[in-house]
Amino acid sequence: MDVPERVRVAEARAREAGFGLSCDAGTGALLAVLAGAVPPGGRILELGTGAGVGLSWIVEGLGDRDDVEVTSVELDAATAAVAIGLGWPDGIRIEVGDALAHVDRPARWDLVFADAQGGKWEGLADTVRSLRPGGVLLVDDMTPARFMDDEHRAKTAEVRAHLLASPDVTAVEIGWSTGLILCSRRHPGGPVA
């Protein structure tokens, strides 16, 4: 897989900062594809900026588009500072704070990448409701063997059960990268599984 220069720079900065939880390249490549498919005037939310690797993939997917608003939220100010220092195109906003504050309104986002406990382990139903009809949710780290403990296993099982059984989304589990669940928000009046 050819890793774009912007992503390589973000990965290097993450390593320098000692941040070891960056977005996997397989997840990132899919994220770039999903970002490129966001409709004109769309809105993207990343929950868990980290050092900016996932956000770099999103920006790569958008290419030269300037019609999409991107918000990335990181709870840890020091980690967010690493990402902020990378420099971003107009329309890209990194905020330090609680991810749950960004999923408190329904039908707001066209694409959400849930890569943090807030919005995935906690507040998942709100994250789903924050998607516009037809909006897409990508959840990663569903099989993260390198840092999985009992709590992580239990939370991952809760997320999986919620998304795969939710009447609000169409979901598929993808056994690739770090383990992914990809969902699209159902349109009102659409079929229920």
C-alpha positions in Angstrom: 0.0 0.0 0.0 1.4 3.4 -1.0 1.2 5.7 2.1 0.8 9.4 1.2 3.5 11.8 2.3 1.1 13.7 4.6 0.4 10.4 6.4 4.1 9.5 6.6 4.9 12.9 8.2 2.1 12.4 10.8 3.3 8.8 11.6 6.8 10.1 12.1 5.6 12.9 14.4 3.5 10.3 16.4 6.6 8.1 16.8 8.7 11.1 18.0 6.0 12.0 20.5 5.8 8.4 21.7 2.2 8.0 20.6 1.7 4.4 19.8 -2.1 4.2 19.1 -2.2 5.8 15.6 -4.7 4.8 12.9 -3.6 1.6 11.1 -2.7 2.0 7.4 -5.5 -0.4 6.3 -8.1 1.5 8.3 -6.7 4.8 7.1 -6.9 3.8 3.4 -10.6 2.8 3.9 -11.2 6.1 5.8 -9.7 8.0 2.8 -12.1 6.3 0.4 -15.1 7.1 2.7 -14.0 10.7 3.1 -13.9 11.1 -0.7 -17.5 9.9 -0.9 -18.9 12.5 1.5 -21.5 14.6 -0.4 -20.9 18.2 -1.3 -21.1 20.5 1.7 -20.7 17.5 4.0 -19.4 17.1 7.5 -16.9 14.7 8.9 -16.2 14.0 12.6 -13.2 12.1 13.9 -13.5 11.0 17.6 -9.9 10.7 18.8 -7.4 12.8 16.8 -4.4 11.2 18.4 -1.3 12.5 16.7 -3.2 13.2 13.5 -2.6 10.0 11.4 -6.3 9.2 10.9 -7.0 12.9 10.1 -4.2 12.8 7.5 -5.9 9.9 5.8 -9.2 11.9 5.8 -7.5 14.9 4.3 -5.9 12.7 1.6 -9.3 11.3 0.7 -10.8 14.8 0.3 -8.0 15.8 -2.0 -8.5 19.4 -3.1 -12.1 19.7 -2.0 -12.8 22.7 0.2 -16.6 22.1 0.6 -16.4 19.6 3.4 -16.1 20.6 7.1 -13.9 18.3 9.2 -13.8 18.3 13.0 -11.5 16.1 14.9 -11.7 15.9 18.7 -8.9 14.8 21.1 -9.4 14.6 24.9 -5.6 14.9 25.7 -4.3 18.4 25.0 -0.6 17.3 24.7 -1.5 14.7 22.1 -3.7 17.2 20.2 -0.8 19.6 20.1 1.2 17.1 18.1 -1.6 16.9 15.5 -2.2 20.7 15.5 1.5 21.2 14.8 1.2 19.4 11.5 -0.7 22.2 9.8 -4.0 21.6 8.0 -5.9 23.0 5.0 -8.8 25.3 5.6 -12.0 23.6 6.8 -10.0 21.2 9.1 -10.6 21.9 12.8 -9.0 20.1 15.8 -10.6 20.6 19.1 -9.5 19.5 22.6 -12.4 18.2 24.6 -14.9 15.5 25.2 -16.0 13.7 22.0 -19.5 13.2 23.5 -20.1 16.9 23.1 -20.0 16.5 19.3 -22.5 13.7 19.1 -25.2 15.4 21.1 -27.3 16.6 18.1 -29.1 14.2 15.7 -28.5 14.1 11.9 -25.4 16.3 11.9 -22.5 14.2 10.4 -22.1 12.5 7.0 -19.1 10.4 8.2 -18.0 9.6 11.7 -14.7 7.8 12.5 -15.1 6.6 16.1 -11.5 6.0 17.3 -11.9 6.9 21.0 -13.7 5.6 24.0 -16.0 8.6 24.0 -18.5 8.0 21.2 -17.6 4.3 20.9 -17.5 2.7 24.4 -19.6 5.5 25.8 -22.4 7.3 24.0 -22.5 5.0 21.0 -26.3 5.4 20.6 -25.7 9.2 20.4 -23.0 8.7 17.8 -25.4 6.7 15.6 -28.1 9.4 16.1 -25.6 12.1 15.1 -25.3 10.6 11.6 -27.4 12.1 8.9 -29.6 9.6 7.0 -27.2 7.7 4.7 -24.3 8.8 6.9 -21.5 6.4 7.6 -19.9 5.3 10.8 -16.5 3.5 10.9 -15.5 1.9 14.1 -12.0 0.3 14.4 -10.0 -1.7 16.9 -12.6 -4.4 17.2 -9.8 -7.1 17.4 -6.8 -5.2 18.8 -4.9 -8.1 20.3 -1.9 -6.0 21.3 -3.7 -4.0 24.0 -6.8 -6.0 24.8 -7.6 -6.7 28.4 -10.8 -7.9 30.1 -12.4 -4.4 30.0 -11.5 -3.9 26.4 -12.9 -7.3 25.4 -16.2 -6.5 27.2 -16.6 -3.0 25.7 -15.7 -4.3 22.2 -18.4 -7.0 22.6 -20.9 -4.3 23.6 -20.1 -2.1 20.6 -20.3 -5.1 18.2 -23.6 -6.3 19.7 -25.1 -2.8 19.6 -24.1 -2.0 16.0 -24.9 -5.3 14.4 -28.3 -5.4 16.0 -29.3 -1.8 15.8 -32.4 -1.0 13.7 -31.0 2.4 13.0 -28.1 1.3 10.9 -27.1 -1.3 8.3 -23.8 -2.7 9.5 -21.1 -5.1 8.4 -18.2 -6.5 10.4 -14.9 -6.6 8.4 -12.2 -8.9 9.6 -9.4 -6.8 8.3 -6.9 -4.2 9.6 -7.6 -3.9 13.4 -11.1 -5.3 13.0 -13.7 -2.9 11.6 -17.4 -2.3 11.7 -18.8 -0.2 8.9 -22.4 1.2 9.3 -24.7 3.4 7.3 -27.6 5.2 9.0 -30.9 4.1 7.7 -33.2 6.6 5.9 -36.5 7.2 7.7 -39.1 4.7 6.5 -36.4 2.4 5.2 -36.4 -1.4 5.7 -35.7 -2.8 9.1 -33.6 -5.9 9.4 
